[in-house]
């Protein structure tokens, strides 16, 4: 599903994958719904975190 993306995503890639705006992406990160970390100023988002979020939202995992 996300094969074309590297293991660590940027905010822009997260927005592209989820079809959401930057504000919503930051909200998901700030609330911990999607796990990410910061190296300096920019966020780094593990692709596995996004896959986990999508599965949880789809009800595949609890």
PDB file of N, CA, C and O in Angstrom, chain B, residues numbered from 101:
ATOM      1  N   UNK B 101       0.827  -1.199   0.000  1.00  0.00           N
ATOM      2  CA  UNK B 101       0.000   0.000   0.000  1.00  0.00           C
ATOM      3  C   UNK B 101       0.866   1.255   0.000  1.00  0.00           C
ATOM      4  O   UNK B 101       0.605   2.192  -0.755  1.00  0.00           O
ATOM      5  N   UNK B 102       1.877   1.276   0.829  1.00  0.00           N
ATOM      6  CA  UNK B 102       2.739   2.460   0.917  1.00  0.00           C
ATOM      7  C   UNK B 102       4.147   2.142   0.427  1.00  0.00           C
ATOM      8  O   UNK B 102       5.115   2.757   0.873  1.00  0.00           O
ATOM      9  N   UNK B 103       4.260   1.191  -0.481  1.00  0.00           N
ATOM     10  CA  UNK B 103       5.565   0.722  -0.927  1.00  0.00           C
ATOM     11  C   UNK B 103       6.430   1.813  -1.553  1.00  0.00           C
ATOM     12  O   UNK B 103       7.656   1.751  -1.468  1.00  0.00           O
ATOM     13  N   UNK B 104       5.814   2.799  -2.172  1.00  0.00           N
ATOM     14  CA  UNK B 104       6.585   3.834  -2.866  1.00  0.00           C
ATOM     15  C   UNK B 104       7.220   4.836  -1.898  1.00  0.00           C
ATOM     16  O   UNK B 104       8.018   5.679  -2.308  1.00  0.00           O
ATOM     17  N   UNK B 105       6.865   4.740  -0.614  1.00  0.00           N
ATOM     18  CA  UNK B 105       7.402   5.665   0.376  1.00  0.00           C
ATOM     19  C   UNK B 105       8.535   5.010   1.160  1.00  0.00           C
ATOM     20  O   UNK B 105       8.560   3.792   1.338  1.00  0.00           O
ATOM     21  N   UNK B 106       9.464   5.830   1.624  1.00  0.00           N
ATOM     22  CA  UNK B 106      10.548   5.334   2.458  1.00  0.00           C
ATOM     23  C   UNK B 106      10.012   5.016   3.851  1.00  0.00           C
ATOM     24  O   UNK B 106       8.851   5.293   4.150  1.00  0.00           O
ATOM     25  N   UNK B 107      10.853   4.440   4.697  1.00  0.00           N
ATOM     26  CA  UNK B 107      10.428   4.012   6.030  1.00  0.00           C
ATOM     27  C   UNK B 107      10.099   5.181   6.962  1.00  0.00           C
ATOM     28  O   UNK B 107       9.296   5.035   7.884  1.00  0.00           O
ATOM     29  N   UNK B 108      10.712   6.326   6.725  1.00  0.00           N
ATOM     30  CA  UNK B 108      10.455   7.528   7.516  1.00  0.00           C
ATOM     31  C   UNK B 108       9.809   8.570   6.605  1.00  0.00           C
ATOM     32  O   UNK B 108      10.352   8.912   5.554  1.00  0.00           O
ATOM     33  N   UNK B 109       8.646   9.067   7.018  1.00  0.00           N
ATOM     34  CA  UNK B 109       7.870  10.007   6.208  1.00  0.00           C
ATOM     35  C   UNK B 109       8.005  11.431   6.726  1.00  0.00           C
ATOM     36  O   UNK B 109       8.366  11.659   7.880  1.00  0.00           O
ATOM     37  N   UNK B 110       7.710  12.372   5.858  1.00  0.00           N
ATOM     38  CA  UNK B 110       7.650  13.783   6.216  1.00  0.00           C
ATOM     39  C   UNK B 110       6.187  14.173   6.429  1.00  0.00           C
ATOM     40  O   UNK B 110       5.278  13.399   6.128  1.00  0.00           O
ATOM     41  N   UNK B 111       5.976  15.357   6.940  1.00  0.00           N
ATOM     42  CA  UNK B 111       4.610  15.883   7.090  1.00  0.00           C
ATOM     43  C   UNK B 111       3.913  15.930   5.735  1.00  0.00           C
ATOM     44  O   UNK B 111       2.741  15.570   5.626  1.00  0.00           O
ATOM     45  N   UNK B 112       4.620  16.367   4.716  1.00  0.00           N
ATOM     46  CA  UNK B 112       4.030  16.476   3.382  1.00  0.00           C
ATOM     47  C   UNK B 112       3.563  15.106   2.881  1.00  0.00           C
ATOM     48  O   UNK B 112       2.483  14.983   2.305  1.00  0.00           O
ATOM     49  N   UNK B 113       4.388  14.082   3.108  1.00  0.00           N
ATOM     50  CA  UNK B 113       4.015  12.739   2.672  1.00  0.00           C
ATOM     51  C   UNK B 113       2.835  12.212   3.482  1.00  0.00           C
ATOM     52  O   UNK B 113       1.952  11.553   2.933  1.00  0.00           O
ATOM     53  N   UNK B 114       2.812  12.494   4.774  1.00  0.00           N
ATOM     54  CA  UNK B 114       1.681  12.091   5.611  1.00  0.00           C
ATOM     55  C   UNK B 114       0.385  12.713   5.095  1.00  0.00           C
ATOM     56  O   UNK B 114      -0.640  12.039   4.992  1.00  0.00           O
ATOM     57  N   UNK B 115       0.442  13.992   4.776  1.00  0.00           N
ATOM     58  CA  UNK B 115      -0.732  14.685   4.230  1.00  0.00           C
ATOM     59  C   UNK B 115      -1.178  14.057   2.912  1.00  0.00           C
ATOM     60  O   UNK B 115      -2.374  13.892   2.667  1.00  0.00           O
ATOM     61  N   UNK B 116      -0.220  13.713   2.078  1.00  0.00           N
ATOM     62  CA  UNK B 116      -0.521  13.104   0.778  1.00  0.00           C
ATOM     63  C   UNK B 116      -1.170  11.735   0.959  1.00  0.00           C
ATOM     64  O   UNK B 116      -2.154  11.418   0.290  1.00  0.00           O
ATOM     65  N   UNK B 117      -0.627  10.933   1.853  1.00  0.00           N
ATOM     66  CA  UNK B 117      -1.145   9.581   2.083  1.00  0.00           C
ATOM     67  C   UNK B 117      -2.565   9.621   2.624  1.00  0.00           C
ATOM     68  O   UNK B 117      -3.439   8.901   2.141  1.00  0.00           O
ATOM     69  N   UNK B 118      -2.798  10.466   3.630  1.00  0.00           N
ATOM     70  CA  UNK B 118      -4.098  10.506   4.290  1.00  0.00           C
ATOM     71  C   UNK B 118      -5.083  11.481   3.652  1.00  0.00           C
ATOM     72  O   UNK B 118      -6.252  11.536   4.034  1.00  0.00           O
ATOM     73  N   UNK B 119      -4.598  12.250   2.674  1.00  0.00           N
ATOM     74  CA  UNK B 119      -5.450  13.255   2.007  1.00  0.00           C
ATOM     75  C   UNK B 119      -6.020  14.230   3.032  1.00  0.00           C
ATOM     76  O   UNK B 119      -7.222  14.493   3.074  1.00  0.00           O
ATOM     77  N   UNK B 120      -5.108  14.762   3.864  1.00  0.00           N
ATOM     78  CA  UNK B 120      -5.492  15.712   4.898  1.00  0.00           C
ATOM     79  C   UNK B 120      -4.603  16.945   4.804  1.00  0.00           C
ATOM     80  O   UNK B 120      -3.590  16.938   4.105  1.00  0.00           O
ATOM     81  N   UNK B 121      -4.985  17.993   5.504  1.00  0.00           N
ATOM     82  CA  UNK B 121      -4.191  19.212   5.545  1.00  0.00           C
ATOM     83  C   UNK B 121      -3.111  19.135   6.610  1.00  0.00           C
ATOM     84  O   UNK B 121      -3.092  18.231   7.445  1.00  0.00           O
ATOM     85  N   UNK B 122      -2.223  20.099   6.556  1.00  0.00           N
ATOM     86  CA  UNK B 122      -1.101  20.147   7.507  1.00  0.00           C
ATOM     87  C   UNK B 122      -1.577  20.284   8.953  1.00  0.00           C
ATOM     88  O   UNK B 122      -1.026  19.644   9.848  1.00  0.00           O
ATOM     89  N   UNK B 123      -2.591  21.110   9.187  1.00  0.00           N
ATOM     90  CA  UNK B 123      -3.090  21.289  10.553  1.00  0.00           C
ATOM     91  C   UNK B 123      -3.589  19.976  11.139  1.00  0.00           C
ATOM     92  O   UNK B 123      -3.295  19.660  12.292  1.00  0.00           O
ATOM     93  N   UNK B 124      -4.332  19.218  10.363  1.00  0.00           N
ATOM     94  CA  UNK B 124      -4.836  17.913  10.825  1.00  0.00           C
ATOM     95  C   UNK B 124      -3.675  16.952  11.058  1.00  0.00           C
ATOM     96  O   UNK B 124      -3.701  16.189  12.023  1.00  0.00           O
ATOM     97  N   UNK B 125      -2.673  16.971  10.210  1.00  0.00           N
ATOM     98  CA  UNK B 125      -1.509  16.100  10.376  1.00  0.00           C
ATOM     99  C   UNK B 125      -0.790  16.415  11.685  1.00  0.00           C
ATOM    100  O   UNK B 125      -0.429  15.505  12.432  1.00  0.00           O
ATOM    101  N   UNK B 126      -0.581  17.703  11.964  1.00  0.00           N
ATOM    102  CA  UNK B 126       0.059  18.090  13.219  1.00  0.00           C
ATOM    103  C   UNK B 126      -0.796  17.694  14.416  1.00  0.00           C
ATOM    104  O   UNK B 126      -0.262  17.303  15.454  1.00  0.00           O
ATOM    105  N   UNK B 127      -2.102  17.789  14.285  1.00  0.00           N
ATOM    106  CA  UNK B 127      -3.009  17.400  15.366  1.00  0.00           C
ATOM    107  C   UNK B 127      -2.877  15.903  15.661  1.00  0.00           C
ATOM    108  O   UNK B 127      -2.820  15.502  16.823  1.00  0.00           O
ATOM    109  N   UNK B 128      -2.829  15.085  14.623  1.00  0.00           N
ATOM    110  CA  UNK B 128      -2.671  13.645  14.811  1.00  0.00           C
ATOM    111  C   UNK B 128      -1.357  13.318  15.515  1.00  0.00           C
ATOM    112  O   UNK B 128      -1.306  12.419  16.355  1.00  0.00           O
ATOM    113  N   UNK B 129      -0.308  14.039  15.175  1.00  0.00           N
ATOM    114  CA  UNK B 129       0.991  13.824  15.818  1.00  0.00           C
ATOM    115  C   UNK B 129       0.986  14.340  17.262  1.00  0.00           C
ATOM    116  O   UNK B 129       1.481  13.668  18.167  1.00  0.00           O
ATOM    117  N   UNK B 130       0.432  15.517  17.466  1.00  0.00           N
ATOM    118  CA  UNK B 130       0.416  16.120  18.802  1.00  0.00           C
ATOM    119  C   UNK B 130      -0.396  15.297  19.802  1.00  0.00           C
ATOM    120  O   UNK B 130      -0.050  15.231  20.981  1.00  0.00           O
ATOM    121  N   UNK B 131      -1.474  14.673  19.330  1.00  0.00           N
ATOM    122  CA  UNK B 131      -2.325  13.875  20.213  1.00  0.00           C
ATOM    123  C   UNK B 131      -1.847  12.432  20.342  1.00  0.00           C
ATOM    124  O   UNK B 131      -2.403  11.667  21.129  1.00  0.00           O
ATOM    125  N   UNK B 132      -0.832  12.056  19.587  1.00  0.00           N
ATOM    126  CA  UNK B 132      -0.291  10.703  19.666  1.00  0.00           C
ATOM    127  C   UNK B 132      -1.075   9.670  18.890  1.00  0.00           C
ATOM    128  O   UNK B 132      -0.798   8.476  19.005  1.00  0.00           O
ATOM    129  N   UNK B 133      -2.051  10.098  18.100  1.00  0.00           N
ATOM    130  CA  UNK B 133      -2.803   9.145  17.291  1.00  0.00           C
ATOM    131  C   UNK B 133      -1.902   8.514  16.236  1.00  0.00           C
ATOM    132  O   UNK B 133      -2.073   7.351  15.872  1.00  0.00           O
ATOM    133  N   UNK B 134      -0.956   9.283  15.760  1.00  0.00           N
ATOM    134  CA  UNK B 134       0.112   8.784  14.902  1.00  0.00           C
ATOM    135  C   UNK B 134       1.408   9.103  15.623  1.00  0.00           C
ATOM    136  O   UNK B 134       1.654  10.247  16.005  1.00  0.00           O
ATOM    137  N   UNK B 135       2.230   8.087  15.805  1.00  0.00           N
ATOM    138  CA  UNK B 135       3.497   8.268  16.515  1.00  0.00           C
ATOM    139  C   UNK B 135       4.546   8.831  15.558  1.00  0.00           C
ATOM    140  O   UNK B 135       4.686   8.380  14.421  1.00  0.00           O
ATOM    141  N   UNK B 136       5.261   9.809  16.043  1.00  0.00           N
ATOM    142  CA  UNK B 136       6.337  10.425  15.281  1.00  0.00           C
ATOM    143  C   UNK B 136       7.342  11.025  16.236  1.00  0.00           C
ATOM    144  O   UNK B 136       7.148  11.000  17.451  1.00  0.00           O
ATOM    145  N   UNK B 137       8.401  11.557  15.696  1.00  0.00           N
ATOM    146  CA  UNK B 137       9.419  12.189  16.523  1.00  0.00           C
ATOM    147  C   UNK B 137      10.018  13.351  15.747  1.00  0.00           C
ATOM    148  O   UNK B 137       9.848  13.474  14.534  1.00  0.00           O
ATOM    149  N   UNK B 138      10.712  14.183  16.473  1.00  0.00           N
ATOM    150  CA  UNK B 138      11.320  15.350  15.844  1.00  0.00           C
ATOM    151  C   UNK B 138      12.835  15.239  15.950  1.00  0.00           C
ATOM    152  O   UNK B 138      13.380  14.906  17.002  1.00  0.00           O
ATOM    153  N   UNK B 139      13.489  15.520  14.856  1.00  0.00           N
ATOM    154  CA  UNK B 139      14.941  15.674  14.825  1.00  0.00           C
ATOM    155  C   UNK B 139      15.170  17.130  14.498  1.00  0.00           C
ATOM    156  O   UNK B 139      15.106  17.543  13.340  1.00  0.00           O
ATOM    157  N   UNK B 140      15.439  17.907  15.540  1.00  0.00           N
ATOM    158  CA  UNK B 140      15.474  19.343  15.336  1.00  0.00           C
ATOM    159  C   UNK B 140      14.049  19.831  15.206  1.00  0.00           C
ATOM    160  O   UNK B 140      13.203  19.517  16.044  1.00  0.00           O
ATOM    161  N   UNK B 141      13.779  20.581  14.182  1.00  0.00           N
ATOM    162  CA  UNK B 141      12.439  21.132  13.981  1.00  0.00           C
ATOM    163  C   UNK B 141      11.487  20.219  13.205  1.00  0.00           C
ATOM    164  O   UNK B 141      10.326  20.101  13.597  1.00  0.00           O
ATOM    165  N   UNK B 142      11.923  19.571  12.127  1.00  0.00           N
ATOM    166  CA  UNK B 142      10.963  18.784  11.330  1.00  0.00           C
ATOM    167  C   UNK B 142      10.556  17.465  11.986  1.00  0.00           C
ATOM    168  O   UNK B 142      11.351  16.814  12.664  1.00  0.00           O
ATOM    169  N   UNK B 143       9.297  17.093  11.763  1.00  0.00           N
ATOM    170  CA  UNK B 143       8.782  15.812  12.227  1.00  0.00           C
ATOM    171  C   UNK B 143       9.270  14.702  11.314  1.00  0.00           C
ATOM    172  O   UNK B 143       9.433  14.894  10.109  1.00  0.00           O
ATOM    173  N   UNK B 144       9.497  13.548  11.902  1.00  0.00           N
ATOM    174  CA  UNK B 144       9.797  12.309  11.191  1.00  0.00           C
ATOM    175  C   UNK B 144       8.745  11.306  11.633  1.00  0.00           C
ATOM    176  O   UNK B 144       8.552  11.094  12.830  1.00  0.00           O
ATOM    177  N   UNK B 145       8.065  10.689  10.676  1.00  0.00           N
ATOM    178  CA  UNK B 145       6.960   9.804  10.982  1.00  0.00           C
ATOM    179  C   UNK B 145       7.267   8.415  10.428  1.00  0.00           C
ATOM    180  O   UNK B 145       7.373   8.250   9.212  1.00  0.00           O
ATOM    181  N   UNK B 146       7.411   7.413  11.297  1.00  0.00           N
ATOM    182  CA  UNK B 146       7.641   6.058  10.793  1.00  0.00           C
ATOM    183  C   UNK B 146       6.444   5.577   9.965  1.00  0.00           C
ATOM    184  O   UNK B 146       5.290   5.745  10.361  1.00  0.00           O
ATOM    185  N   UNK B 147       6.739   4.987   8.828  1.00  0.00           N
ATOM    186  CA  UNK B 147       5.678   4.479   7.959  1.00  0.00           C
ATOM    187  C   UNK B 147       4.823   3.451   8.707  1.00  0.00           C
ATOM    188  O   UNK B 147       3.614   3.377   8.490  1.00  0.00           O
ATOM    189  N   UNK B 148       5.440   2.666   9.575  1.00  0.00           N
ATOM    190  CA  UNK B 148       4.692   1.686  10.359  1.00  0.00           C
ATOM    191  C   UNK B 148       3.635   2.340  11.234  1.00  0.00           C
ATOM    192  O   UNK B 148       2.568   1.766  11.450  1.00  0.00           O
ATOM    193  N   UNK B 149       3.921   3.534  11.739  1.00  0.00           N
ATOM    194  CA  UNK B 149       2.941   4.257  12.562  1.00  0.00           C
ATOM    195  C   UNK B 149       1.712   4.632  11.743  1.00  0.00           C
ATOM    196  O   UNK B 149       0.584   4.554  12.230  1.00  0.00           O
ATOM    197  N   UNK B 150       1.933   5.033  10.511  1.00  0.00           N
ATOM    198  CA  UNK B 150       0.819   5.401   9.626  1.00  0.00           C
ATOM    199  C   UNK B 150       0.007   4.157   9.276  1.00  0.00           C
ATOM    200  O   UNK B 150      -1.223   4.195   9.284  1.00  0.00           O
ATOM    201  N   UNK B 151       0.690   3.056   8.969  1.00  0.00           N
ATOM    202  CA  UNK B 151      -0.013   1.816   8.657  1.00  0.00           C
ATOM    203  C   UNK B 151      -0.839   1.356   9.855  1.00  0.00           C
ATOM    204  O   UNK B 151      -1.974   0.908   9.687  1.00  0.00           O
ATOM    205  N   UNK B 152      -0.286   1.460  11.057  1.00  0.00           N
ATOM    206  CA  UNK B 152      -1.006   1.088  12.272  1.00  0.00           C
ATOM    207  C   UNK B 152      -2.238   1.972  12.454  1.00  0.00           C
ATOM    208  O   UNK B 152      -3.316   1.473  12.775  1.00  0.00           O
ATOM    209  N   UNK B 153      -2.088   3.268  12.253  1.00  0.00           N
ATOM    210  CA  UNK B 153      -3.204   4.209  12.376  1.00  0.00           C
ATOM    211  C   UNK B 153      -4.317   3.848  11.382  1.00  0.00           C
ATOM    212  O   UNK B 153      -5.492   3.826  11.748  1.00  0.00           O
ATOM    213  N   UNK B 154      -3.952   3.569  10.139  1.00  0.00           N
ATOM    214  CA  UNK B 154      -4.948   3.234   9.118  1.00  0.00           C
ATOM    215  C   UNK B 154      -5.691   1.947   9.473  1.00  0.00           C
ATOM    216  O   UNK B 154      -6.909   1.868   9.317  1.00  0.00           O
ATOM    217  N   UNK B 155      -4.964   0.951   9.945  1.00  0.00           N
ATOM    218  CA  UNK B 155      -5.605  -0.315  10.323  1.00  0.00           C
ATOM    219  C   UNK B 155      -6.534  -0.104  11.506  1.00  0.00           C
ATOM    220  O   UNK B 155      -7.626  -0.670  11.553  1.00  0.00           O
ATOM    221  N   UNK B 156      -6.107   0.699  12.450  1.00  0.00           N
ATOM    222  CA  UNK B 156      -6.952   0.965  13.619  1.00  0.00           C
ATOM    223  C   UNK B 156      -8.212   1.711  13.218  1.00  0.00           C
ATOM    224  O   UNK B 156      -9.299   1.398  13.705  1.00  0.00           O
ATOM    225  N   UNK B 157      -8.082   2.691  12.339  1.00  0.00           N
ATOM    226  CA  UNK B 157      -9.247   3.452  11.891  1.00  0.00           C
ATOM    227  C   UNK B 157     -10.214   2.572  11.100  1.00  0.00           C
ATOM    228  O   UNK B 157     -11.426   2.786  11.135  1.00  0.00           O
ATOM    229  N   UNK B 158      -9.672   1.579  10.384  1.00  0.00           N
ATOM    230  CA  UNK B 158     -10.509   0.677   9.602  1.00  0.00           C
ATOM    231  C   UNK B 158     -11.113  -0.431  10.443  1.00  0.00           C
ATOM    232  O   UNK B 158     -11.937  -1.204   9.953  1.00  0.00           O
ATOM    233  N   UNK B 159     -10.708  -0.517  11.717  1.00  0.00           N
ATOM    234  CA  UNK B 159     -11.251  -1.552  12.595  1.00  0.00           C
ATOM    235  C   UNK B 159     -10.588  -2.895  12.420  1.00  0.00           C
ATOM    236  O   UNK B 159     -11.105  -3.908  12.890  1.00  0.00           O
ATOM    237  N   UNK B 160      -9.439  -2.919  11.744  1.00  0.00           N
ATOM    238  CA  UNK B 160      -8.730  -4.185  11.528  1.00  0.00           C
ATOM    239  C   UNK B 160      -8.012  -4.614  12.799  1.00  0.00           C
ATOM    240  O   UNK B 160      -7.928  -5.805  13.097  1.00  0.00           O
ATOM    241  N   UNK B 161      -7.493  -3.639  13.550  1.00  0.00           N
ATOM    242  CA  UNK B 161      -6.859  -3.931  14.831  1.00  0.00           C
ATOM    243  C   UNK B 161      -7.496  -3.048  15.900  1.00  0.00           C
ATOM    244  O   UNK B 161      -8.054  -1.992  15.601  1.00  0.00           O
ATOM    245  N   UNK B 162      -7.407  -3.487  17.118  1.00  0.00           N
ATOM    246  CA  UNK B 162      -7.982  -2.708  18.221  1.00  0.00           C
ATOM    247  C   UNK B 162      -6.911  -2.107  19.068  1.00  0.00           C
ATOM    248  O   UNK B 162      -7.209  -1.417  20.043  1.00  0.00           O
TER     249      UNK B 162
END
